[in-house]
Amino acid sequence: MGRAEIARISGLSVQAVSNIIASLLSEGLLIEDGQICHGRGLPATQYKLNPEGGYALGFEISPRSISAALLNITGDLYLKKRLKMDNCEPAAISQRVHNLMHSMLEETGVQQEQLLGAGIVMPGPFIPTGLANTSSVLAGWENIDPVQLFSHTLSVPVLVENDANAAAVGEQVSGCAAKLRNYAFIYFGTGLGLGIVQDGDLFRGCNGNAGELGHILVPQPASRATMPTTELVPLETVASRIAMQHSLKQVGIQVDSIQDIEQLAISQSPELDHWLSDAASALSHAIHVVENLFDPDTVVIGGALPDIVLSVLIDRIALAQQSIAHRENRQYPRIMQGQSGWLSAAQGGAALVINQLFTPRSLS
């Protein structure tokens, strides 16, 4: 892309664009990309991002694991890692993240000076609320400032984002949302969250807690009740990995990993099938709310569940006809299956660092 085209798209003057390009070239973030002739006059020099101009790390922290992704500034995935954790105290996690960062840099040959920063992804909410002490909140982090903690530990710029928001961005980097600008992402992470993207930007709410979907109330599954009931329960207690593990544990089945869940699905476990039916019913109510509140192009469902499980779950979700999303000539289906899997949130954390470099207004 040349100076004149950049000026036209951005609305800046050609001189302002020239000054910005000169600065980015000197910093190594841009490189020349040949020349193009447009009629008379000198050929126009083209520019593109330098794939080796900078890198960003993303770390998703959950009670039992740390997922990590290293991206370059063009969004290419250089390396991914996943470590099991048995201690989620701040000091232990910050040290593990520090060690993981340096091992990834050593493995790829990337220098710490080339890092633009690190995106730390955690389950919300991020301020004291009536939702505290829920099963998806990291224990021991109530009075910890994660930006301060990780900035000190990692010695690089740090931003912190909730897991569902980061996962929504991660799905845009390398998933089914690559061409979408308005969508909702239901994320199976530590709990169940919702990332909302409107006109290409995250919708965060006044305290960064928008999208706590797991805490909306849905009807109690009929299978749980000993008699007919109108009781409402938090969605996360029915449709989440935590809920699934609890349901299976009650019948003597222990699952600790994505691979364990996948094996149950492959073997057509009736116990897993039972949970899938309950979860699909509960999600039907939640998606009805999301569609009518936010009018997204589509609702993407993804995260740390095997593809085979997500596929069955989505097939069982009954979509309400009394929805603004129930219309003809849709460009996208009402529900789409996420493609970035367990890496989506970590990858999104890294992408947010890169986005902040180039579009600070959208992420402030």
Beta strands, then each sheet from edge to edge (+ up, - down):
strand 1: 30-36
strand 2: 44-49
strand 3: 55-62
strand 4: 65-72
strand 5: 77-84
strand 6: 115-122
strand 7: 158-162
strand 8: 183-188
strand 9: 192-198
strand 10: 201-202
strand 11: 217-219
strand 12: 232-234
strand 13: 299-303
strand 14: 335-337
sheet 1: 1+ 2-
sheet 2: 5+ 4- 3+ 6+ 7+
sheet 3: 10+ 9- 8+ 13+ 14+
sheet 4: 11+ 12-
end
